[in-house]
Amino acid sequence: MAADSIRARLEDAFPGAEVAVLDRTGGGDHFQVSVTSGRFDGLPLIDQHRLVNAALEALLADGTIHELRIQTKGTATA
Amino acid sequence: MNTLSEQIKDVISTEPVAVFIKGTPQRPMCGNSDRALRALRESGAPITAVDILPDPQIRQELSAFSGWPTIPQVFVKGELIGGADICEALAASGELRQKLDEALGVERVQTVKTVELTAA
């Protein structure tokens, strides 16, 4: 399952993070991911999203993820 | 004729707000492209749109240049702002308007135009 693969990669990339993966359409290729991690503390939003994109690079490149929505949050204010 | 890559860099560096989308501002072909356009309109942005659909190479060259894997991609004065999620978040918080005010001035004309890239 793509969703499991996405979750595994995010948990690898952001140890200890709170990760949620939602298959938005049920079609298995449109995903919404939410990641809450201390890694994001103090980073501008674009850099937070860059980190998530980097973690999912292979899945984006090979078409496993057709559409990706990203929500990130640091832990400092959470 | 300039290569695609040169044309892409040219649009990004010369247009106040360049947005690479699927479809056109009049007829976006993807929900996320539409979300980014809405956020820009709400924030009073002039929009220069490039449709990436006519040639798959546009997207490849764009992502290679920007390091951003997904569409849409929004640039203000040559700087990548992000995709639909970031544009929406920054529009909601008022930061997008603020960024545009700083980059382009408060008195700006909210034009919408489309640039077509041509394969070399």
N, CA and C atoms of all chains as a GROMACS GRO file, in nm:
protein
  594
    1MET      N    1   0.084  -0.122   0.000
    1MET     CA    2   0.000   0.000   0.000
    1MET      C    3   0.086   0.125   0.000
    2ALA      N    4   0.052   0.217  -0.088
    2ALA     CA    5   0.127   0.342  -0.097
    2ALA      C    6   0.123   0.419   0.035
    3ALA      N    7   0.007   0.418   0.101
    3ALA     CA    8  -0.006   0.495   0.225
    3ALA      C    9   0.091   0.445   0.332
    4ASP      N   10   0.107   0.313   0.340
    4ASP     CA   11   0.200   0.255   0.438
    4ASP      C   12   0.344   0.293   0.405
    5SER      N   13   0.374   0.290   0.277
    5SER     CA   14   0.507   0.324   0.231
    5SER      C   15   0.538   0.471   0.262
    6ILE      N   16   0.439   0.557   0.242
    6ILE     CA   17   0.456   0.700   0.272
    6ILE      C   18   0.481   0.719   0.422
    7ARG      N   19   0.397   0.654   0.502
    7ARG     CA   20   0.411   0.666   0.647
    7ARG      C   21   0.549   0.619   0.694
    8ALA      N   22   0.593   0.504   0.640
    8ALA     CA   23   0.723   0.449   0.680
    8ALA      C   24   0.836   0.546   0.647
    9ARG      N   25   0.830   0.605   0.529
    9ARG     CA   26   0.936   0.698   0.488
    9ARG      C   27   0.936   0.824   0.574
   10LEU      N   28   0.817   0.872   0.608
   10LEU     CA   29   0.809   0.992   0.691
   10LEU      C   30   0.858   0.963   0.833
   11GLU      N   31   0.822   0.846   0.884
   11GLU     CA   32   0.866   0.811   1.020
   11GLU      C   33   1.017   0.790   1.025
   12ASP      N   34   1.072   0.738   0.915
   12ASP     CA   35   1.219   0.725   0.904
   12ASP      C   36   1.287   0.861   0.903
   13ALA      N   37   1.228   0.951   0.823
   13ALA     CA   38   1.292   1.081   0.802
   13ALA      C   39   1.276   1.172   0.924
   14PHE      N   40   1.164   1.154   0.997
   14PHE     CA   41   1.136   1.240   1.112
   14PHE      C   42   1.111   1.153   1.235
   15PRO      N   43   1.220   1.104   1.294
   15PRO     CA   44   1.203   1.012   1.408
   15PRO      C   45   1.124   1.080   1.521
   16GLY      N   46   1.029   1.006   1.572
   16GLY     CA   47   0.950   1.057   1.684
   16GLY      C   48   0.838   1.151   1.643
   17ALA      N   49   0.824   1.174   1.512
   17ALA     CA   50   0.721   1.268   1.467
   17ALA      C   51   0.582   1.206   1.474
   18GLU      N   52   0.485   1.294   1.481
   18GLU     CA   53   0.346   1.251   1.471
   18GLU      C   54   0.312   1.257   1.322
   19VAL      N   55   0.278   1.140   1.265
   19VAL     CA   56   0.257   1.133   1.120
   19VAL      C   57   0.117   1.083   1.090
   20ALA      N   58   0.046   1.152   1.002
   20ALA     CA   59  -0.084   1.104   0.954
   20ALA      C   60  -0.083   1.105   0.802
   21VAL      N   61  -0.132   0.998   0.744
   21VAL     CA   62  -0.140   0.989   0.598
   21VAL      C   63  -0.284   0.958   0.560
   22LEU      N   64  -0.338   1.042   0.474
   22LEU     CA   65  -0.477   1.025   0.433
   22LEU      C   66  -0.484   1.006   0.281
   23ASP      N   67  -0.548   0.899   0.241
   23ASP     CA   68  -0.576   0.876   0.098
   23ASP      C   69  -0.700   0.958   0.066
   24ARG      N   70  -0.682   1.074   0.002
   24ARG     CA   71  -0.791   1.172  -0.010
   24ARG      C   72  -0.906   1.125  -0.097
   25THR      N   73  -0.874   1.047  -0.198
   25THR     CA   74  -0.978   1.009  -0.293
   25THR      C   75  -1.013   0.861  -0.286
   26GLY      N   76  -0.934   0.786  -0.209
   26GLY     CA   77  -0.956   0.642  -0.204
   26GLY      C   78  -0.894   0.571  -0.323
   27GLY      N   79  -0.832   0.647  -0.412
   27GLY     CA   80  -0.774   0.589  -0.533
   27GLY      C   81  -0.630   0.541  -0.515
   28GLY      N   82  -0.574   0.571  -0.397
   28GLY     CA   83  -0.439   0.522  -0.369
   28GLY      C   84  -0.327   0.603  -0.430
   29ASP      N   85  -0.356   0.725  -0.479
   29ASP     CA   86  -0.245   0.806  -0.527
   29ASP      C   87  -0.258   0.957  -0.499
   30HIS      N   88  -0.368   0.996  -0.434
   30HIS     CA   89  -0.382   1.136  -0.391
   30HIS      C   90  -0.375   1.138  -0.238
   31PHE      N   91  -0.269   1.198  -0.186
   31PHE     CA   92  -0.249   1.188  -0.041
   31PHE      C   93  -0.239   1.324   0.027
   32GLN      N   94  -0.286   1.323   0.151
   32GLN     CA   95  -0.264   1.436   0.240
   32GLN      C   96  -0.178   1.385   0.354
   33VAL      N   97  -0.062   1.444   0.375
   33VAL     CA   98   0.020   1.400   0.487
   33VAL      C   99   0.031   1.514   0.589
   34SER      N  100   0.025   1.477   0.716
   34SER     CA  101   0.046   1.574   0.823
   34SER      C  102   0.162   1.524   0.908
   35VAL      N  103   0.258   1.611   0.931
   35VAL     CA  104   0.375   1.574   1.010
   35VAL      C  105   0.399   1.680   1.117
   36THR      N  106   0.404   1.636   1.241
   36THR     CA  107   0.440   1.725   1.352
   36THR      C  108   0.573   1.679   1.408
   37SER      N  109   0.674   1.764   1.395
   37SER     CA  110   0.808   1.722   1.434
   37SER      C  111   0.890   1.842   1.484
   38GLY      N  112   0.978   1.813   1.577
   38GLY     CA  113   1.069   1.916   1.627
   38GLY      C  114   1.165   1.966   1.520
   39ARG      N  115   1.185   1.883   1.415
   39ARG     CA  116   1.271   1.923   1.303
   39ARG      C  117   1.223   2.053   1.239
   40PHE      N  118   1.093   2.081   1.251
   40PHE     CA  119   1.036   2.197   1.182
   40PHE      C  120   1.048   2.326   1.263
   41ASP      N  121   1.083   2.312   1.390
   41ASP     CA  122   1.088   2.430   1.476
   41ASP      C  123   1.181   2.536   1.418
   42GLY      N  124   1.128   2.655   1.402
   42GLY     CA  125   1.210   2.766   1.356
   42GLY      C  126   1.233   2.771   1.206
   43LEU      N  127   1.184   2.671   1.132
   43LEU     CA  128   1.204   2.669   0.987
   43LEU      C  129   1.087   2.737   0.916
   44PRO      N  130   1.117   2.816   0.810
   44PRO     CA  131   1.007   2.868   0.729
   44PRO      C  132   0.928   2.753   0.667
   45LEU      N  133   0.801   2.781   0.640
   45LEU     CA  134   0.710   2.680   0.585
   45LEU      C  135   0.768   2.611   0.461
   46ILE      N  136   0.830   2.690   0.375
   46ILE     CA  137   0.879   2.630   0.251
   46ILE      C  138   0.989   2.527   0.279
   47ASP      N  139   1.072   2.554   0.379
   47ASP     CA  140   1.177   2.457   0.412
   47ASP      C  141   1.118   2.333   0.480
   48GLN      N  142   1.012   2.353   0.557
   48GLN     CA  143   0.943   2.238   0.616
   48GLN      C  144   0.888   2.148   0.506
   49HIS      N  145   0.827   2.210   0.406
   49HIS     CA  146   0.771   2.131   0.296
   49HIS      C  147   0.881   2.066   0.212
   50ARG      N  148   0.993   2.137   0.199
   50ARG     CA  149   1.105   2.079   0.124
   50ARG      C  150   1.154   1.950   0.191
   51LEU      N  151   1.156   1.950   0.324
   51LEU     CA  152   1.201   1.829   0.396
   51LEU      C  153   1.104   1.713   0.372
   52VAL      N  154   0.976   1.743   0.373
   52VAL     CA  155   0.876   1.637   0.348
   52VAL      C  156   0.888   1.587   0.204
   53ASN      N  157   0.900   1.680   0.110
   53ASN     CA  158   0.917   1.639  -0.030
   53ASN      C  159   1.041   1.552  -0.047
   54ALA      N  160   1.149   1.589   0.022
   54ALA     CA  161   1.273   1.512   0.010
   54ALA      C  162   1.254   1.370   0.065
   55ALA      N  163   1.181   1.359   0.175
   55ALA     CA  164   1.158   1.227   0.234
   55ALA      C  165   1.077   1.137   0.140
   56LEU      N  166   0.994   1.201   0.057
   56LEU     CA  167   0.905   1.124  -0.030
   56LEU      C  168   0.951   1.129  -0.176
   57GLU      N  169   1.075   1.172  -0.197
   57GLU     CA  170   1.126   1.196  -0.332
   57GLU      C  171   1.104   1.078  -0.427
   58ALA      N  172   1.141   0.959  -0.380
   58ALA     CA  173   1.132   0.842  -0.468
   58ALA      C  174   0.987   0.813  -0.508
   59LEU      N  175   0.896   0.830  -0.412
   59LEU     CA  176   0.756   0.800  -0.439
   59LEU      C  177   0.691   0.906  -0.529
   60LEU      N  178   0.743   1.028  -0.521
   60LEU     CA  179   0.695   1.134  -0.610
   60LEU      C  180   0.749   1.111  -0.750
   61ALA      N  181   0.875   1.068  -0.757
   61ALA     CA  182   0.940   1.051  -0.887
   61ALA      C  183   0.883   0.934  -0.965
   62ASP      N  184   0.848   0.827  -0.894
   62ASP     CA  185   0.803   0.708  -0.969
   62ASP      C  186   0.650   0.706  -0.989
   63GLY      N  187   0.583   0.813  -0.946
   63GLY     CA  188   0.440   0.823  -0.974
   63GLY      C  189   0.351   0.755  -0.872
   64THR      N  190   0.411   0.694  -0.768
   64THR     CA  191   0.330   0.634  -0.661
   64THR      C  192   0.237   0.741  -0.601
   65ILE      N  193   0.295   0.859  -0.581
   65ILE     CA  194   0.216   0.973  -0.535
   65ILE      C  195   0.185   1.060  -0.655
   66HIS      N  196   0.058   1.068  -0.689
   66HIS     CA  197   0.020   1.154  -0.801
   66HIS      C  198  -0.004   1.296  -0.752
   67GLU      N  199  -0.064   1.306  -0.634
   67GLU     CA  200  -0.090   1.438  -0.579
   67GLU      C  201  -0.062   1.436  -0.430
   68LEU      N  202   0.005   1.539  -0.382
   68LEU     CA  203   0.046   1.543  -0.243
   68LEU      C  204   0.008   1.676  -0.179
   69ARG      N  205  -0.066   1.667  -0.070
   69ARG     CA  206  -0.090   1.786   0.011
   69ARG      C  207  -0.014   1.769   0.141
   70ILE      N  208   0.047   1.877   0.185
   70ILE     CA  209   0.136   1.870   0.301
   70ILE      C  210   0.092   1.967   0.409
   71GLN      N  211   0.086   1.914   0.531
   71GLN     CA  212   0.065   1.999   0.648
   71GLN      C  213   0.178   1.970   0.745
   72THR      N  214   0.249   2.074   0.785
   72THR     CA  215   0.359   2.051   0.879
   72THR      C  216   0.340   2.139   1.002
   73LYS      N  217   0.395   2.094   1.111
   73LYS     CA  218   0.387   2.171   1.234
   73LYS      C  219   0.510   2.138   1.318
   74GLY      N  220   0.566   2.240   1.381
   74GLY     CA  221   0.676   2.217   1.475
   74GLY      C  222   0.618   2.175   1.610
   75THR      N  223   0.707   2.142   1.702
   75THR     CA  224   0.658   2.100   1.834
   75THR      C  225   0.670   2.213   1.937
   76ALA      N  226   0.744   2.318   1.899
   76ALA     CA  227   0.769   2.426   1.994
   76ALA      C  228   0.640   2.493   2.039
   77THR      N  229   0.547   2.512   1.943
   77THR     CA  230   0.422   2.580   1.977
   77THR      C  231   0.306   2.483   1.987
   78ALA      N  232   0.333   2.356   1.948
   78ALA     CA  233   0.223   2.259   1.943
   78ALA      C  234   0.183   2.217   2.084
   79MET      N  235   1.628   2.982  -3.110
   79MET     CA  236   1.524   2.986  -3.006
   79MET      C  237   1.581   2.939  -2.872
   80ASN      N  238   1.537   3.002  -2.767
   80ASN     CA  239   1.583   2.962  -2.635
   80ASN      C  240   1.533   2.823  -2.597
   81THR      N  241   1.611   2.750  -2.521
   81THR     CA  242   1.566   2.620  -2.474
   81THR      C  243   1.453   2.638  -2.374
   82LEU      N  244   1.380   2.531  -2.349
   82LEU     CA  245   1.272   2.536  -2.250
   82LEU      C  246   1.324   2.584  -2.116
   83SER      N  247   1.436   2.528  -2.078
   83SER     CA  248   1.494   2.562  -1.949
   83SER      C  249   1.522   2.713  -1.940
   84GLU      N  250   1.575   2.770  -2.047
   84GLU     CA  251   1.602   2.915  -2.048
   84GLU      C  252   1.472   2.995  -2.042
   85GLN      N  253   1.371   2.948  -2.113
   85GLN     CA  254   1.241   3.018  -2.111
   85GLN      C  255   1.180   3.015  -1.971
   86ILE      N  256   1.192   2.900  -1.906
   86ILE     CA  257   1.138   2.887  -1.770
   86ILE      C  258   1.208   2.984  -1.675
   87LYS      N  259   1.342   2.985  -1.680
   87LYS     CA  260   1.418   3.075  -1.594
   87LYS      C  261   1.386   3.220  -1.625
   88ASP      N  262   1.362   3.247  -1.753
   88ASP     CA  263   1.332   3.383  -1.796
   88ASP      C  264   1.198   3.430  -1.736
   89VAL      N  265   1.097   3.345  -1.742
   89VAL     CA  266   0.966   3.380  -1.685
   89VAL      C  267   0.980   3.403  -1.534
   90ILE      N  268   1.051   3.312  -1.468
   90ILE     CA  269   1.066   3.321  -1.322
   90ILE      C  270   1.139   3.449  -1.282
   91SER      N  271   1.241   3.485  -1.360
   91SER     CA  272   1.323   3.600  -1.320
   91SER      C  273   1.263   3.734  -1.362
   92THR      N  274   1.180   3.734  -1.467
   92THR     CA  275   1.130   3.864  -1.514
   92THR      C  276   0.987   3.895  -1.470
   93GLU      N  277   0.905   3.793  -1.445
   93GLU     CA  278   0.766   3.822  -1.407
   93GLU      C  279   0.757   3.846  -1.256
   94PRO      N  280   0.676   3.946  -1.216
   94PRO     CA  281   0.662   3.974  -1.072
   94PRO      C  282   0.613   3.851  -0.995
   95VAL      N  283   0.508   3.789  -1.048
   95VAL     CA  284   0.457   3.666  -0.987
   95VAL      C  285   0.437   3.563  -1.098
   96ALA      N  286   0.519   3.460  -1.098
   96ALA     CA  287   0.507   3.353  -1.198
   96ALA      C  288   0.448   3.230  -1.130
   97VAL      N  289   0.348   3.174  -1.194
   97VAL     CA  290   0.286   3.054  -1.138
   97VAL      C  291   0.273   2.947  -1.246
   98PHE      N  292   0.332   2.832  -1.216
   98PHE     CA  293   0.328   2.719  -1.310
   98PHE      C  294   0.215   2.627  -1.267
   99ILE      N  295   0.118   2.610  -1.357
   99ILE     CA  296  -0.005   2.537  -1.322
   99ILE      C  297  -0.041   2.436  -1.430
  100LYS      N  298  -0.140   2.354  -1.396
  100LYS     CA  299  -0.202   2.268  -1.496
  100LYS      C  300  -0.325   2.342  -1.545
  101GLY      N  301  -0.326   2.377  -1.674
  101GLY     CA  302  -0.437   2.453  -1.730
  101GLY      C  303  -0.404   2.601  -1.733
  102THR      N  304  -0.510   2.683  -1.734
  102THR     CA  305  -0.494   2.828  -1.742
  102THR      C  306  -0.568   2.893  -1.625
  103PRO      N  307  -0.540   3.021  -1.596
  103PRO     CA  308  -0.613   3.088  -1.488
  103PRO      C  309  -0.764   3.086  -1.513
  104GLN      N  310  -0.802   3.094  -1.640
  104GLN     CA  311  -0.945   3.091  -1.674
  104GLN      C  312  -1.002   2.951  -1.658
  105ARG      N  313  -0.917   2.852  -1.679
  105ARG     CA  314  -0.964   2.714  -1.677
  105ARG      C  315  -0.859   2.622  -1.616
  106PRO      N  316  -0.843   2.629  -1.484
  106PRO     CA  317  -0.745   2.540  -1.419
  106PRO      C  318  -0.790   2.394  -1.431
  107MET      N  319  -0.694   2.307  -1.459
  107MET     CA  320  -0.728   2.165  -1.482
  107MET      C  321  -0.696   2.079  -1.361
  108CYS      N  322  -0.669   2.144  -1.248
  108CYS     CA  323  -0.630   2.069  -1.130
  108CYS      C  324  -0.670   2.149  -1.008
  109GLY      N  325  -0.723   2.081  -0.908
  109GLY     CA  326  -0.770   2.148  -0.787
  109GLY      C  327  -0.662   2.229  -0.718
  110ASN      N  328  -0.540   2.177  -0.719
  110ASN     CA  329  -0.432   2.247  -0.649
  110ASN      C  330  -0.388   2.372  -0.723
  111SER      N  331  -0.388   2.365  -0.855
  111SER     CA  332  -0.357   2.485  -0.933
  111SER      C  333  -0.462   2.591  -0.902
  112ASP      N  334  -0.588   2.551  -0.894
  112ASP     CA  335  -0.697   2.642  -0.863
  112ASP      C  336  -0.680   2.703  -0.724
  113ARG      N  337  -0.639   2.621  -0.627
  113ARG     CA  338  -0.619   2.672  -0.489
  113ARG      C  339  -0.509   2.778  -0.485
  114ALA      N  340  -0.401   2.753  -0.559
  114ALA     CA  341  -0.291   2.850  -0.560
  114ALA      C  342  -0.335   2.980  -0.625
  115LEU      N  343  -0.408   2.969  -0.736
  115LEU     CA  344  -0.457   3.088  -0.806
  115LEU      C  345  -0.551   3.170  -0.717
  116ARG      N  346  -0.639   3.101  -0.646
  116ARG     CA  347  -0.732   3.169  -0.555
  116ARG      C  348  -0.657   3.246  -0.448
  117ALA      N  349  -0.557   3.180  -0.390
  117ALA     CA  350  -0.479   3.242  -0.283
  117ALA      C  351  -0.410   3.368  -0.337
  118LEU      N  352  -0.358   3.359  -0.459
  118LEU     CA  353  -0.289   3.474  -0.519
  118LEU      C  354  -0.388   3.587  -0.547
  119ARG      N  355  -0.504   3.552  -0.600
  119ARG     CA  356  -0.605   3.654  -0.630
  119ARG      C  357  -0.651   3.724  -0.503
  120GLU      N  358  -0.678   3.644  -0.401
  120GLU     CA  359  -0.722   3.701  -0.272
  120GLU      C  360  -0.620   3.797  -0.214
  121SER      N  361  -0.494   3.770  -0.245
  121SER     CA  362  -0.387   3.851  -0.187
  121SER      C  363  -0.346   3.966  -0.279
  122GLY      N  364  -0.424   3.983  -0.387
  122GLY     CA  365  -0.398   4.097  -0.475
  122GLY      C  366  -0.275   4.082  -0.562
  123ALA      N  367  -0.246   3.961  -0.602
  123ALA     CA  368  -0.125   3.937  -0.683
  123ALA      C  369  -0.154   3.953  -0.831
  124PRO      N  370  -0.061   4.018  -0.904
  124PRO     CA  371  -0.066   4.004  -1.049
  124PRO      C  372  -0.024   3.861  -1.080
  125ILE      N  373  -0.080   3.803  -1.183
  125ILE     CA  374  -0.051   3.662  -1.210
  125ILE      C  375   0.001   3.644  -1.352
  126THR      N  376   0.116   3.581  -1.364
  126THR     CA  377   0.163   3.536  -1.494
  126THR      C  378   0.169   3.384  -1.488
  127ALA      N  379   0.081   3.320  -1.565
  127ALA     CA  380   0.067   3.176  -1.555
  127ALA      C  381   0.132   3.105  -1.672
  128VAL      N  382   0.193   2.991  -1.642
  128VAL     CA  383   0.246   2.903  -1.745
  128VAL      C  384   0.178   2.767  -1.729
  129ASP      N  385   0.116   2.721  -1.837
  129ASP     CA  386   0.054   2.589  -1.836
  129ASP      C  387   0.162   2.485  -1.862
  130ILE      N  388   0.174   2.389  -1.770
  130ILE     CA  389   0.280   2.289  -1.787
  130ILE      C  390   0.231   2.167  -1.866
  131LEU      N  391   0.101   2.162  -1.894
  131LEU     CA  392   0.046   2.041  -1.956
  131LEU      C  393   0.087   2.016  -2.102
  132PRO      N  394   0.107   2.121  -2.183
  132PRO     CA  395   0.134   2.093  -2.325
  132PRO      C  396   0.259   2.008  -2.350
  133ASP      N  397   0.358   2.016  -2.260
  133ASP     CA  398   0.482   1.942  -2.283
  133ASP      C  399   0.537   1.892  -2.150
  134PRO      N  400   0.547   1.760  -2.132
  134PRO     CA  401   0.594   1.704  -2.005
  134PRO      C  402   0.732   1.754  -1.966
  135GLN      N  403   0.807   1.799  -2.067
  135GLN     CA  404   0.942   1.846  -2.040
  135GLN      C  405   0.943   1.975  -1.959
  136ILE      N  406   0.836   2.054  -1.970
  136ILE     CA  407   0.829   2.179  -1.894
  136ILE      C  408   0.838   2.147  -1.745
  137ARG      N  409   0.758   2.051  -1.702
  137ARG     CA  410   0.757   2.016  -1.561
  137ARG      C  411   0.892   1.959  -1.515
  138GLN      N  412   0.951   1.875  -1.600
  138GLN     CA  413   1.082   1.818  -1.567
  138GLN      C  414   1.188   1.925  -1.548
  139GLU      N  415   1.193   2.017  -1.644
  139GLU     CA  416   1.294   2.124  -1.638
  139GLU      C  417   1.267   2.216  -1.519
  140LEU      N  418   1.139   2.244  -1.496
  140LEU     CA  419   1.101   2.333  -1.387
  140LEU      C  420   1.144   2.274  -1.252
  141SER      N  421   1.109   2.146  -1.230
  141SER     CA  422   1.140   2.084  -1.102
  141SER      C  423   1.291   2.068  -1.083
  142ALA      N  424   1.361   2.042  -1.194
  142ALA     CA  425   1.507   2.032  -1.186
  142ALA      C  426   1.566   2.165  -1.140
  143PHE      N  427   1.507   2.274  -1.188
  143PHE     CA  428   1.557   2.408  -1.154
  143PHE      C  429   1.517   2.449  -1.012
  144SER      N  430   1.392   2.422  -0.975
  144SER     CA  431   1.340   2.473  -0.847
  144SER      C  432   1.366   2.379  -0.731
  145GLY      N  433   1.387   2.250  -0.761
  145GLY     CA  434   1.400   2.152  -0.654
  145GLY      C  435   1.268   2.124  -0.586
  146TRP      N  436   1.159   2.157  -0.653
  146TRP     CA  437   1.024   2.138  -0.597
  146TRP      C  438   0.953   2.037  -0.686
  147PRO      N  439   0.905   1.926  -0.631
  147PRO     CA  440   0.859   1.817  -0.717
  147PRO      C  441   0.718   1.830  -0.774
  148THR      N  442   0.634   1.911  -0.711
  148THR     CA  443   0.492   1.909  -0.748
  148THR      C  444   0.448   2.039  -0.815
  149ILE      N  445   0.331   2.033  -0.876
  149ILE     CA  446   0.266   2.147  -0.940
  149ILE      C  447   0.142   2.179  -0.858
  150PRO      N  448   0.109   2.302  -0.834
  150PRO     CA  449   0.167   2.427  -0.886
  150PRO      C  450   0.294   2.470  -0.814
  151GLN      N  451   0.363   2.564  -0.877
  151GLN     CA  452   0.478   2.630  -0.814
  151GLN      C  453   0.462   2.780  -0.834
  152VAL      N  454   0.476   2.853  -0.724
  152VAL     CA  455   0.456   2.998  -0.728
  152VAL      C  456   0.588   3.069  -0.695
  153PHE      N  457   0.625   3.162  -0.780
  153PHE     CA  458   0.747   3.241  -0.759
  153PHE      C  459   0.710   3.389  -0.750
  154VAL      N  460   0.764   3.458  -0.649
  154VAL     CA  461   0.749   3.603  -0.640
  154VAL      C  462   0.887   3.664  -0.657
  155LYS      N  463   0.901   3.747  -0.759
  155LYS     CA  464   1.030   3.810  -0.790
  155LYS      C  465   1.142   3.707  -0.793
  156GLY      N  466   1.117   3.595  -0.856
  156GLY     CA  467   1.222   3.496  -0.875
  156GLY      C  468   1.240   3.399  -0.759
  157GLU      N  469   1.169   3.425  -0.648
  157GLU     CA  470   1.186   3.338  -0.531
  157GLU      C  471   1.069   3.240  -0.520
  158LEU      N  472   1.102   3.112  -0.503
  158LEU     CA  473   0.998   3.012  -0.488
  158LEU      C  474   0.926   3.030  -0.354
  159ILE      N  475   0.796   3.050  -0.362
  159ILE     CA  476   0.714   3.065  -0.242
  159ILE      C  477   0.665   2.928  -0.195
  160GLY      N  478   0.629   2.844  -0.293
  160GLY     CA  479   0.584   2.710  -0.260
  160GLY      C  480   0.471   2.666  -0.351
  161GLY      N  481   0.398   2.564  -0.306
  161GLY     CA  482   0.286   2.511  -0.382
  161GLY      C  483   0.154   2.560  -0.324
  162ALA      N  484   0.048   2.484  -0.352
  162ALA     CA  485  -0.086   2.527  -0.313
  162ALA      C  486  -0.103   2.535  -0.161
  163ASP      N  487  -0.048   2.438  -0.090
  163ASP     CA  488  -0.067   2.436   0.056
  163ASP      C  489  -0.005   2.560   0.122
  164ILE      N  490   0.117   2.593   0.079
  164ILE     CA  491   0.186   2.707   0.138
  164ILE      C  492   0.116   2.838   0.099
  165CYS      N  493   0.076   2.848  -0.029
  165CYS     CA  494   0.008   2.970  -0.073
  165CYS      C  495  -0.121   2.991   0.007
  166GLU      N  496  -0.195   2.883   0.027
  166GLU     CA  497  -0.319   2.894   0.103
  166GLU      C  498  -0.290   2.936   0.247
  167ALA      N  499  -0.191   2.874   0.307
  167ALA     CA  500  -0.158   2.907   0.447
  167ALA      C  501  -0.112   3.052   0.459
  168LEU      N  502  -0.028   3.096   0.364
  168LEU     CA  503   0.025   3.232   0.370
  168LEU      C  504  -0.083   3.335   0.336
  169ALA      N  505  -0.180   3.296   0.252
  169ALA     CA  506  -0.290   3.387   0.220
  169ALA      C  507  -0.379   3.403   0.342
  170ALA      N  508  -0.406   3.293   0.410
  170ALA     CA  509  -0.494   3.295   0.527
  170ALA      C  510  -0.434   3.378   0.640
  171SER      N  511  -0.303   3.372   0.655
  171SER     CA  512  -0.238   3.445   0.765
  171SER      C  513  -0.207   3.590   0.728
  172GLY      N  514  -0.225   3.624   0.600
  172GLY     CA  515  -0.195   3.760   0.556
  172GLY      C  516  -0.050   3.778   0.513
  173GLU      N  517   0.030   3.675   0.533
  173GLU     CA  518   0.173   3.686   0.499
  173GLU      C  519   0.198   3.698   0.349
  174LEU      N  520   0.110   3.637   0.270
  174LEU     CA  521   0.129   3.642   0.126
  174LEU      C  522   0.111   3.786   0.076
  175ARG      N  523   0.005   3.852   0.125
  175ARG     CA  524  -0.019   3.991   0.086
  175ARG      C  525   0.098   4.079   0.130
  176GLN      N  526   0.146   4.051   0.250
  176GLN     CA  527   0.258   4.128   0.305
  176GLN      C  528   0.383   4.110   0.218
  177LYS      N  529   0.408   3.985   0.181
  177LYS     CA  530   0.523   3.954   0.096
  177LYS      C  531   0.511   4.026  -0.039
  178LEU      N  532   0.389   4.026  -0.094
  178LEU     CA  533   0.365   4.092  -0.222
  178LEU      C  534   0.381   4.243  -0.208
  179ASP      N  535   0.331   4.297  -0.097
  179ASP     CA  536   0.345   4.441  -0.072
  179ASP      C  537   0.492   4.480  -0.069
  180GLU      N  538   0.571   4.397  -0.002
  180GLU     CA  539   0.714   4.425   0.011
  180GLU      C  540   0.786   4.410  -0.123
  181ALA      N  541   0.749   4.307  -0.197
  181ALA     CA  542   0.821   4.277  -0.321
  181ALA      C  543   0.778   4.368  -0.436
  182LEU      N  544   0.649   4.400  -0.441
  182LEU     CA  545   0.595   4.467  -0.559
  182LEU      C  546   0.536   4.604  -0.530
  183GLY      N  547   0.528   4.641  -0.404
  183GLY     CA  548   0.465   4.768  -0.368
  183GLY      C  549   0.316   4.748  -0.343
  184VAL      N  550   0.260   4.837  -0.264
  184VAL     CA  551   0.119   4.824  -0.226
  184VAL      C  552   0.028   4.860  -0.343
  185GLU      N  553   0.072   4.960  -0.422
  185GLU     CA  554  -0.008   5.003  -0.538
  185GLU      C  555   0.030   4.916  -0.657
  186ARG      N  556  -0.042   4.808  -0.676
  186ARG     CA  557  -0.007   4.724  -0.791
  186ARG      C  558  -0.132   4.690  -0.870
  187VAL      N  559  -0.112   4.670  -0.997
  187VAL     CA  560  -0.224   4.635  -1.084
  187VAL      C  561  -0.236   4.483  -1.086
  188GLN      N  562  -0.358   4.437  -1.066
  188GLN     CA  563  -0.378   4.292  -1.055
  188GLN      C  564  -0.408   4.232  -1.191
  189THR      N  565  -0.305   4.224  -1.274
  189THR     CA  566  -0.322   4.169  -1.408
  189THR      C  567  -0.319   4.017  -1.406
  190VAL      N  568  -0.378   3.958  -1.507
  190VAL     CA  569  -0.366   3.812  -1.524
  190VAL      C  570  -0.324   3.786  -1.667
  191LYS      N  571  -0.210   3.720  -1.684
  191LYS     CA  572  -0.172   3.686  -1.822
  191LYS      C  573  -0.112   3.545  -1.827
  192THR      N  574  -0.101   3.498  -1.948
  192THR     CA  575  -0.052   3.362  -1.969
  192THR      C  576   0.068   3.368  -2.063
  193VAL      N  577   0.171   3.292  -2.031
  193VAL     CA  578   0.288   3.283  -2.118
  193VAL      C  579   0.296   3.140  -2.172
  194GLU      N  580   0.313   3.129  -2.302
  194GLU     CA  581   0.327   2.996  -2.362
  194GLU      C  582   0.474   2.969  -2.391
  195LEU      N  583   0.520   2.854  -2.347
  195LEU     CA  584   0.658   2.817  -2.377
  195LEU      C  585   0.660   2.734  -2.505
  196THR      N  586   0.769   2.745  -2.578
  196THR     CA  587   0.778   2.668  -2.702
  196THR      C  588   0.900   2.577  -2.697
  197ALA      N  589   0.879   2.456  -2.739
  197ALA     CA  590   0.989   2.360  -2.740
  197ALA      C  591   1.091   2.402  -2.844
  198ALA      N  592   1.218   2.392  -2.808
  198ALA     CA  593   1.324   2.435  -2.900
  198ALA      C  594   1.336   2.336  -3.016
   0.00000   0.00000   0.00000
